[in-house]
Every structure is written in structure tokens, then in C-alpha cells.
Amino acid sequence: MYKMKKKYLILLVLSVVALTLAAITTAKPVVNELDCSGCGDCVDYCPVAAISLQDNKAVIDADKCIDCKICLSICPKNAIE
């Protein structure tokens, strides 16, 4: 029983830390055009369609972006910061 409570306490603390960091981070993701290959993976995975391809480069609409950072983890070239 103690191990179970400890596990849930750790999960609670990690959740609070993640939410706090998300609230502190105000910078939206930015595409480094030199590294972007224009593959479109970020476009396909963006849950709010905030990314489009223009001239074979990803462009992020900051007004639509919800700062979920899925694009950062999905980009095979690490072109999104």
C-alpha cells in the first residue's frame, strides 16, 4: 500500500512540475529554415493545424499554436526549437 501511495505522490509532483513549466514557458516553437527539409511531418501531427508548408519549409502560425510542442518531438531534423 505504501508503494502505491508513493507512486501516486510522485506522479502528482511530476504533473505539477510539468504544468508549472508549461505555464512559465511563453515562447512558441520556431522553425529553423536552414534545418527544415519540408517533410511535412509536423504539419501532419499538429493537433490544431497551426503549421503549414510554404516554399517547402514549415511555418508555424503563432496565433493558432497551443504550445503543445508535439512538433519538436516529431521533427526528424530537429528544425523546430
N, C-alpha and C positions, 0 to 999 in steps of 0.2 A: 504494500500500500504506500509506503514511504517513497519508493522509487517512482511510482506513478505520479504522486504529488510533485515530486522533484521535476519530473519530465514536463508536467504541465506548467510549472512555475518557470522553467527555462524557456518554454515556448512563449509564455506570456511576456517575459522580459525581452526576448528577441523580437516579438511583434511590436512592442512599444518602441524599441530602438529603431526598427525599420520605419515605423510611422513617423518618428521624430526626425530621422534623417531625410525622409521624403518631404516633410514639411519645411525643413531648413533649405533643401536644395531648390533653388528657384531658377537655375539655368536650364533651358530647354536643350535637347540634343541638337548638335550642329554637325553637318556633313562636311568632311574634308574632301573637297572636289578632286584633289590630286590623287587621293587613295581610292575614291569611289570608282568601281568598274561598271556601274549601271546595270547590275544583275537583276535588280528589282525585288530581291528577297524582302527587303524592309517594307516595300510597298505592299507586298502580299500579306505580311504579318501584322501590319499596323492595324490595331482594332478600331481606330476612328478615322481611317483613311486620311491621315494628316500628311502622308508622304506621297509624292508623285515623282515621275521621271521627266526631266526637262533637259534636252540635249544630251541624253544618255547619262545623266547624273541625278542622284536622288536630291530632292528638295523637300524640306520639312516646313509645313505651314504652322508657325508657332501659335497661331490663334486656335487651331484645331487640336494641337498636340496636348495630350493629357499627362505627359511626362512619365509614362509607364516604363520607358527605357527598354522595351522589347526590341526595338531596332538596334540598340547597342549590342545586345547578345546575339542577334540573328545575322548581323553583317559579317560575311566571310572575310572581308578585307579590313575589318576594324576601322572603317572610314567614318564612323559616327562617334562623336565624343560628347 
